Amino acid sequence: MNKRLKFEISIDRYTRAIEKDPNDYRSYNNRGIAFEKLKRYRKAIQDFSKAIEINPDFDAAYTNRGNVYQELGQYDKAIEDFNSAIRINPNNSMAYNNRGFCHLILSDFEKARLDIQKALEINPNNIYALNSMAEFYSMNNDPESACRWLKKAIESGYKNWGYITRAKTYDNIRNADCFREILKTYINTFQKEEG
C-alpha cells in the first residue's frame, strides 16, 4: 500500500472515531498527523488546535502543530507551540529538538545548541536530535563534527536520504570529504538493503 493511501485511510478511520466521540482529542491529533503527511497543513493545524482545545495539557498536539508551523516557515508560532509542549512535559525530547531546529534556522546558534543537547540528554537515541546536532555543526562550518554526528544519526536509524542530500543546513559541508564519504557509504548500503 502506498503512503498516500495509508494516510487517506487513517483520515477516514479517525474521522469515524471523531464522529462517534467528538471529544476524542487523540483522534483529532492523529488525523492531524495524517493531514500533515499529505501536506494539508491548514487541516492539520485545525485538528491539532481542536485537540488542544479539548485537552489543553496534551503536549503532543502542541509539538505536532509546531511541526506544521515549522514546515510553513512560521518559526515564531512553532517556537510558541514547542514552548507550550515543554511547559506541559519537560521531558518532551522532540519539542526541545524541534525548537532547537527553529533556532538553528533563525541563526540563534547558542539556543539551538542548548535545546538540541537537552533533547539528547532526555533521549540519547533521538535520531532526529542526532541529525539536528550534525546540522548545527554544519551550519557552524565544522565538517568533522557534523560528519561525526551525522554518522551517529545514521547508525542509530536515521535514513532520510532525501533530506540529507537536499537540506540547506548541510550546504556548508557538501564538499567536505567526510560528508561525501558518508553519502557514498551509507546510501549504497541502504540501497542494497532496500534492493
Buried (B, 14 or more C-beta within 10 A) or exposed (E): EEEEEEBEEBBEBBBEBBEEEEEBBBBBBBBBBBBBBBEBBEBBBBBBBBBBEBBEEBBBBBBBBBBBBBEEEBBEBBBBBBBBBBEBBEEBBBBBBBBBBBBBBEEBBEBBBBBBBBBBEBBEEBBBBBBBBBBBBBBBEBBEBBBBBBBBBBEEEBBBBEEBEEEEBBEBBEEBEBBEEBBEEBBEEEEEEEE
